Amino acid sequence: KNNIKFNNEIEFRDVSFSYDNSTFESLTSVNAKIHKGEFIGVSGDSGSGKTTFLDTLVYLLKPTRGRILVDKNEINENNSYNWNLKIGYAPQNGFLLDKNIIENISFGIEENDADINRIIDVCKDAEISEFIENNLANKYQTKIGENGIKLSGGQQQRIIIARALYHNPELIVLDEATNAIDTIRENKILRNIREKYKNK
């Protein structure tokens, strides 16, 4: 009913946001365009509003003022769920289930319905497949513990990136999702995403 198409661009028009009971705005009159197929970075000092910008982009936060348009259609409460379905979001500290790797990557899909070939592919993209296949006795069936306690911080982040890629989303958002990953592997992951998801 409220389908959002994303074929061309996302536009921020005078977007501002302030948290409840805050005396200042975390975002003030942001105007920006993001075109389909672009690979962009958001930089700034700590507390400058980078995560707030991303959270309004994916509509986890509703702008206090201004509008966010996707191909000229405004994101609102009526279509935000449909917009969310087009997004693969990997936050800095993502939530991991006390379940196996398949269930953590396919998140929300019954294990028997998960596409194991797709899971292997996105694990390759996230540079975690080699670790899973060579170091875990139960491979993709390995339970990782509550919040991924049986994995290192970098391994947890790579599982979360694989999850963000699993549904082949139209928009991929990484919010400091590689900060626990060594630079060489981080560069490989970003190269994989740029090469395999270039029209996103």
Secondary structure, 3 states (H helix, E strand, C coil): CCCCCCCCEEEEEEEEECCCCCCCCCEEEEEEEEECCCCCCCCCCCCCCHHHHHHHHCCCCCCCEEEEEECCEECCCCCHHHHHCCEEEECCCCCCCCCEHHHHHHCCCCHHHCCHHHHHHHHHHCCCHHHHHHHCCCHHHCECCHHHCCCCHHHHHHHHHHHHHHCCCCEEEECCCCCCCCHHHHHHHHHHHHHHCCCC
